Amino acid sequence: MSEHVDGAEPVRVITERCGRVLLIRLHRPSKRNAIDAAMTAALDAAFNELDDNPEIWCGVLSGGRQNFCAGTDLIDGPGELTARGGRYGVVGRFRTKPLVAAVEGFAYGGGLELALASDIIVAGRSARFGLPEVTHGVVANAGALFRAHQRLPLNIAKQMLLTGQPLTADRAHSCGFVNDIVDDGTAEQSAIATAEQIAANAPAAVQATLRAVDAVVRRDDDRGWAHTSEAEEKVRTSNDFHEGLLAFREKRRARWRGN
């Protein structure tokens, strides 16, 4: 087991080898694994290891037994985009190895976008998936604006993006977003088992398959990121953006002005 950490920053990500599988576990439980700059740097390092180590054939991304990830730390921010991984060191990455997400508890905002960047999702029965950005006066900026409707029916994706209301694990499974639902507390173990099934196959064939699928599915990513940046810039110049962040800091309901 190893801990990816930047300098004297507290541990944000723990990695563990399970044979040919690399387990990458978010580790900021006091903040429900909200992503700050230290976690972005640690995730980038962990995913570089997944991509570059020829002895590793599959990855698992987990938040542990309580919560997957509450998204961006709205107070401290997620840090800069990384060269290979983009936002969070993950969501802009063209991975060479398959990734299974193990989701317990909340996968909200950027946490759901981490799941969207994965290939397979295993969820505990009590897991919840949400995109609450509009309730804070911001927009989803880590891929959901163009990826949510790839993995969910368009009307369900729009409902999540526009209302900010979450889906239960059962609903997400019935929509085809979640692959498997398991007992609470066992998502990580089950995701590792799925990753081991993948890693038991010929790595050249698995990686060639992943590249071929992603070449088609992600061919419009550049346009998606451009439209996301445009939406984010428009929101950031609004009074509602500042009101949303202030209300979040003050733990009160926002008073929207519509401009």
DAQUI-V835730 format. One record per backbone hydrogen bond with DSSP energy under -0.5 kcal/mol. NH is the residue of the N-H (numbers start at 1). CO is the residue of the C=O. E is the energy in kcal/mol with one decimal. If there is no record, write none. Layout:
nh = (NH;NH)
co = (CO;CO)
e = (E;E)
//
This chain:
nh = (2;4;4;5;7;9;12;13;14;15;16;18;21;22;23;23;24;24;25;25;26;26;27;31;32;33;34;35;36;37;40;41;42;43;44;45;46;47;48;49;50;51;52;53;54;56;57;58;59;60;61;62;62;63;67;68;68;69;70;73;74;77;82;86;89;90;91;92;93;93;95;98;100;101;102;103;103;104;107;108;109;111;112;113;114;115;116;117;118;119;120;122;123;124;125;127;128;129;130;135;136;137;138;146;147;148;150;151;151;152;157;158;159;160;161;162;163;164;167;169;172;173;174;175;176;177;178;179;180;182;186;190;191;192;193;194;195;196;197;198;199;200;201;206;207;208;209;210;211;212;213;214;215;216;216;217;218;219;221;224;225;226;227;228;229;230;231;232;233;234;235;236;237;238;239;242;243;244;245;246;247;248;249;250;251;251;252;256)
co = (15;2;13;3;5;6;4;4;25;2;23;21;18;58;16;21;22;60;14;23;24;62;12;28;29;28;31;71;34;77;36;37;38;39;40;41;42;43;44;45;46;47;48;49;52;53;20;20;98;22;100;24;60;102;63;104;106;106;32;35;72;73;86;82;86;87;87;85;85;90;93;57;59;120;61;101;122;102;128;69;130;108;109;109;110;111;112;113;115;99;99;101;180;103;182;124;105;167;107;132;133;134;133;143;143;144;147;147;148;148;153;154;155;156;157;158;159;160;129;127;168;169;170;171;173;172;172;121;121;123;183;186;187;188;189;190;191;192;193;194;195;196;198;202;203;204;205;206;207;208;209;210;211;212;213;213;214;216;218;220;221;222;223;224;225;226;227;228;229;230;231;232;233;235;259;238;239;240;241;242;243;244;245;246;247;248;247;254)
e = (-3.2;-0.5;-1.9;-0.6;-0.8;-2.1;-0.9;-1.0;-2.6;-3.5;-2.0;-3.4;-1.7;-2.3;-3.1;-0.6;-0.5;-3.4;-3.2;-0.6;-0.5;-3.0;-3.3;-1.8;-1.6;-2.6;-1.4;-2.8;-0.6;-0.6;-2.2;-2.3;-2.1;-2.9;-2.4;-2.0;-2.2;-2.7;-2.0;-1.8;-2.1;-2.4;-2.6;-2.3;-0.7;-1.7;-2.9;-1.3;-2.4;-2.5;-2.5;-2.8;-0.5;-0.8;-0.6;-1.5;-1.0;-2.3;-1.7;-2.4;-1.0;-2.7;-2.0;-1.9;-1.9;-1.7;-1.5;-2.9;-0.6;-2.1;-1.1;-0.6;-2.4;-3.2;-3.0;-0.6;-3.1;-0.6;-2.2;-2.1;-2.1;-2.8;-0.6;-1.9;-1.8;-1.6;-2.4;-1.2;-1.5;-2.4;-1.4;-3.0;-2.7;-2.7;-1.3;-1.8;-2.7;-2.6;-2.0;-1.4;-2.1;-1.0;-2.0;-1.2;-1.9;-1.8;-1.2;-1.2;-0.6;-1.5;-2.6;-2.6;-2.0;-2.3;-2.5;-2.7;-2.2;-1.6;-3.1;-1.1;-2.6;-2.4;-2.5;-1.6;-1.3;-2.2;-1.2;-1.9;-1.5;-2.6;-1.9;-2.6;-2.7;-2.3;-1.9;-2.1;-2.6;-2.5;-1.6;-1.8;-2.9;-1.0;-1.8;-2.5;-2.8;-2.1;-2.2;-2.5;-2.4;-2.1;-2.5;-2.7;-2.0;-1.0;-0.7;-2.7;-2.6;-1.2;-1.6;-2.2;-3.0;-2.0;-2.4;-2.1;-2.5;-2.0;-2.3;-2.6;-2.4;-2.0;-2.0;-2.4;-1.0;-2.0;-0.8;-0.9;-2.2;-2.6;-1.8;-2.2;-2.8;-1.9;-2.4;-2.4;-0.7;-0.7;-2.2;-0.7)
//
